[in-house]
């Protein structure tokens, strides 16, 4: 990706010895033992944050909760936070038929509604100005469009991404004097 944020072009590569994490190839600056006393630009702090998908209008999990990787990656730099979440296929029973759906569009509500960036492995990323516990989203899932019978985006569903910052852990720092 060309946004200057971390490299999300892998399908959830491993981070260190933890095989459920992300890759550590950030375009914000790469750790280099030979240059660790030089200032390599702003420090990027990388976090793994537990995440759940909550129904937008009821106090329960959304059906998309079964499809999300429950560990989000968040990168902080200069007061900006790049959130990245990954979705797999989701299953829905409707009218006696089983539908397998894939998320193909994700929108963020942050003052206005805008589209998140998609990268390989169905990872969706967007930038916000802080550590948010709740982020309102809208999703387009192909199976929901089919059930709604209204064409592309016709089955749009709102939901809430709930980030548990109390259980977050810092997993890396790049740039600066690191």
Backbone torsions as a table, in degrees:
resi	resn	phi	psi	omega
1	UNK	NA	154.1	-172.4
2	UNK	-106.5	15.6	-174.3
3	UNK	-84.3	-6.2	-178.4
4	UNK	87.2	1.0	178.1
5	UNK	-92.4	-175.8	-177.7
6	UNK	-58.4	162.4	-177.6
7	UNK	-82.1	110.2	177.4
8	UNK	-106.4	26.7	-177.1
9	UNK	-90.0	14.9	174.6
10	UNK	-116.2	163.9	179.9
11	UNK	-94.3	75.7	176.6
12	UNK	57.8	57.4	177.0
13	UNK	-60.3	161.9	-176.7
14	UNK	-77.2	151.3	176.4
15	UNK	-116.0	114.6	-179.7
16	UNK	60.3	-134.7	179.9
17	UNK	-94.1	6.2	-177.9
18	UNK	-98.4	109.0	-173.0
19	UNK	-79.9	4.8	176.8
20	UNK	-104.5	-0.5	-173.5
21	UNK	-88.0	-151.3	-173.3
22	UNK	-118.7	170.6	173.8
23	UNK	-75.1	166.3	-177.1
24	UNK	-118.6	31.5	-179.3
25	UNK	-95.4	78.0	-178.5
26	UNK	-88.9	133.9	177.3
27	UNK	-77.8	1.4	178.4
28	UNK	-81.2	-5.6	-177.4
29	UNK	140.0	134.8	-177.1
30	UNK	-108.7	136.1	177.9
31	UNK	-63.4	129.8	-178.2
32	UNK	-138.3	113.5	-176.5
33	UNK	-57.1	-29.8	-177.1
34	UNK	-77.2	-18.5	-176.5
35	UNK	-118.4	22.5	-172.1
36	UNK	-72.3	-5.6	175.6
37	UNK	-100.1	2.5	178.6
38	UNK	-99.6	152.0	174.5
39	UNK	-83.8	111.2	-177.9
40	UNK	-96.0	24.9	-179.8
41	UNK	101.2	-169.3	-176.4
42	UNK	-62.3	146.6	176.7
43	UNK	-78.3	134.7	171.9
44	UNK	-107.3	122.7	176.5
45	UNK	-101.8	128.0	-177.7
46	UNK	-107.1	131.8	-179.3
47	UNK	-123.1	150.5	163.4
48	UNK	-108.7	125.7	-173.1
49	UNK	-127.7	125.6	174.8
50	UNK	-60.0	139.8	-178.5
51	UNK	-139.6	143.7	176.2
52	UNK	-131.4	157.6	175.9
53	UNK	-109.1	119.9	-176.7
54	UNK	-106.7	143.8	175.4
55	UNK	-59.1	140.3	-175.0
56	UNK	-69.5	-27.0	-172.0
57	UNK	-123.1	-3.7	-179.3
58	UNK	-132.1	153.2	-178.5
59	UNK	-85.2	71.4	179.5
60	UNK	-157.6	167.8	176.5
61	UNK	-69.2	146.0	172.8
62	UNK	-76.7	158.4	175.6
63	UNK	-64.5	-21.0	177.7
64	UNK	-73.3	-11.7	-179.2
65	UNK	-62.7	-31.2	177.7
66	UNK	-73.8	-11.1	-176.4
67	UNK	-105.5	-10.9	-177.0
68	UNK	-88.9	145.0	168.0
69	UNK	-73.2	122.1	-171.0
70	UNK	-77.6	9.3	172.4
71	UNK	-120.4	111.0	177.0
72	UNK	-89.2	156.9	173.9
73	UNK	-109.9	130.4	177.1
74	UNK	-128.2	131.3	177.5
75	UNK	-116.6	127.3	-178.9
76	UNK	-108.2	129.8	174.9
77	UNK	-151.6	128.6	177.8
78	UNK	50.3	41.6	177.9
79	UNK	78.2	0.6	177.2
80	UNK	-103.7	143.7	-178.5
81	UNK	-123.8	121.8	175.9
82	UNK	-99.8	112.5	179.1
83	UNK	-91.3	137.7	176.1
84	UNK	-136.0	127.8	178.3
85	UNK	-129.8	154.4	-179.4
86	UNK	-123.4	136.6	177.8
87	UNK	-119.4	140.5	170.6
88	UNK	-105.5	-173.1	178.3
89	UNK	-65.7	153.0	176.1
90	UNK	-126.5	152.5	-176.3
91	UNK	-115.2	140.6	179.9
92	UNK	-141.6	131.6	174.3
93	UNK	-91.7	130.9	178.8
94	UNK	-151.5	126.6	178.0
95	UNK	52.2	42.6	177.3
96	UNK	75.1	8.6	-179.1
97	UNK	-121.4	144.0	177.5
98	UNK	-96.9	124.9	177.8
99	UNK	-109.0	133.6	172.0
100	UNK	-106.4	119.7	-175.1
101	UNK	-115.7	150.8	176.5
102	UNK	-123.2	134.6	177.0
103	UNK	-71.0	127.0	179.7
104	UNK	-124.3	1.9	174.8
105	UNK	-157.6	138.0	179.4
106	UNK	-133.7	128.9	178.9
107	UNK	-118.2	146.4	178.7
108	UNK	-112.1	136.1	171.9
109	UNK	-100.2	113.7	178.4
110	UNK	-147.5	75.5	-172.2
111	UNK	85.9	-47.6	172.7
112	UNK	-136.2	176.0	-179.8
113	UNK	-100.5	125.3	177.9
114	UNK	-138.5	157.3	-175.9
115	UNK	-82.9	134.7	173.1
116	UNK	-75.8	159.0	177.1
117	UNK	-85.2	138.3	176.4
118	UNK	-106.5	137.4	172.7
119	UNK	-127.4	-179.9	-175.0
120	UNK	-58.4	155.7	-179.1
121	UNK	76.0	16.2	-178.4
122	UNK	56.0	42.5	175.0
123	UNK	-94.1	130.5	-178.7
124	UNK	-115.9	132.9	-175.8
125	UNK	-133.1	151.0	176.7
126	UNK	-157.5	164.1	-176.9
127	UNK	-115.1	136.5	175.9
128	UNK	-134.0	170.5	-176.5
129	UNK	-98.4	31.1	179.1
130	UNK	174.5	177.9	175.6
131	UNK	-88.6	105.1	-178.6
132	UNK	-100.0	138.7	174.6
133	UNK	-81.5	-33.6	-178.2
134	UNK	-131.3	132.4	176.8
135	UNK	-129.6	120.9	178.6
136	UNK	-78.3	133.3	-179.0
137	UNK	-132.0	166.8	167.8
138	UNK	-130.8	139.8	-178.8
139	UNK	-123.6	147.4	169.8
140	UNK	-112.3	121.4	179.4
141	UNK	-122.4	129.1	-174.5
142	UNK	-55.5	-40.5	-179.4
143	UNK	-66.2	-36.3	178.6
144	UNK	-68.4	-35.6	175.1
145	UNK	-62.0	-42.5	-180.0
146	UNK	-63.7	-43.9	179.1
147	UNK	-63.6	-42.9	-179.3
148	UNK	-70.0	-27.2	179.1
149	UNK	65.5	27.2	-176.4
150	UNK	-114.0	12.2	-179.6
151	UNK	84.8	-171.7	-174.8
152	UNK	-59.6	125.0	-179.7
153	UNK	82.4	-4.0	-177.0
154	UNK	-68.2	-20.9	178.5
155	UNK	-101.7	23.2	-177.5
156	UNK	-51.7	135.1	179.5
157	UNK	-125.8	136.4	172.7
158	UNK	-87.8	150.8	177.4
159	UNK	-156.3	177.0	177.6
160	UNK	-125.2	128.8	169.3
161	UNK	-88.6	122.8	-178.7
162	UNK	-107.5	111.3	-178.7
163	UNK	-97.9	130.2	179.9
164	UNK	-98.9	85.4	-178.6
165	UNK	-67.7	-21.5	177.4
166	UNK	-66.1	-26.4	-179.5
167	UNK	-105.7	8.3	-180.0
168	UNK	-69.8	155.1	174.5
169	UNK	-136.5	139.7	175.7
170	UNK	-75.0	131.4	-177.3
171	UNK	-119.2	-3.2	178.2
172	UNK	178.6	159.4	173.5
173	UNK	-138.7	136.4	176.9
174	UNK	-134.3	154.7	-179.3
175	UNK	83.3	-168.9	-179.7
176	UNK	55.2	-134.3	178.9
177	UNK	-99.3	16.5	-177.1
178	UNK	-88.1	NA	NA
